[in-house]
Amino acid sequence: MATARVRGGVHAILGADSFLAEAALERLLAEALGQQREGALQVLHGDESTWGRLVEIACTGSLFVTSRALVVRGADGLKGDEAALGSYLDDPSPDVTLVLMAVKPDRRRTAWKRITAKATVHSAEPKKGKALRDYVAEQLRARGLRLDHDALEELLERVGQDLRRLIGEIDKLEAWAGGKQTLTAEDVAAVSGRGMARPRGARRPPPSPSPWSCSRTARRAR
């Protein structure tokens, strides 16, 4: 049985992680429009538009499609009279999915106070620490992969917080696994192709003293 699409509503995708932002946008567009998006999707750029123009477009119906999506990239650049936005948020067009994308909106402004209070907010903030590990673990489970503790630490140490690169490495590990139940740090190192796995808990060697410091030490000894 086909899944009913979620139509209408106002959504705000907020944060600096472009991978999370684009993933959230794709989910919303798939729910609202499916894959047939020609004539139903319109994209604006905040620094080229205004709040008034945005509301005007959202309220203008279409003779050709029953559901529409209006995406504003860089919505923190929108300017102009914010009064119309408040009215729209109270009574949005039922056939329009409005998506506002912003890296770091000024939440002190009336418009963004209203948006964060009434819209559905999707976080695209970069993941760190436990949140990053939980996200990676979720992606591994979705692929039926298992990394031991050292392998997970090796992966995060090599790639860092860049989710786009992390997903790319996980995809490569999936292809590498070949039915292997648990992958090790050595597997991660082999897939990344950049040297051997670092022993866990190994101490980095102290930096070599510079020639300048040696010469000063020698002078003191005289």
Sequence and secondary structure as in RCSB ss.txt:
>XXXX:A:sequence
MATARVRGGVHAILGADSFLAEAALERLLAEALGQQREGALQVLHGDESTWGRLVEIACTGSLFVTSRALVVRGA
DGLKGDEAALGSYLDDPSPDVTLVLMAVKPDRRRTAWKRITAKATVHSAEPKKGKALRDYVAEQLRARGLRLDHD
ALEELLERVGQDLRRLIGEIDKLEAWAGGKQTLTAEDVAAVSGRGMARPRGARRPPPSPSPWSCSRTARRAR
>XXXX:A:secstr
        EEEEEESS HHHHHHHHHHHHHHHHTT  TTTEEEEEGGG BHHHHHHHHHS  SS S EEEEEETG
GG BS  HHHHHHHHS  TTEEEEEEESS  TTSHHHHHHHHHSEEEE     HHHHHHHHHHHHHHTT  B HH
HHHHHHHHHTT HHHHHHHHHHHHHHHTT SSB HHHHHHHHTSS    TT         HHHHHHHHHHH 
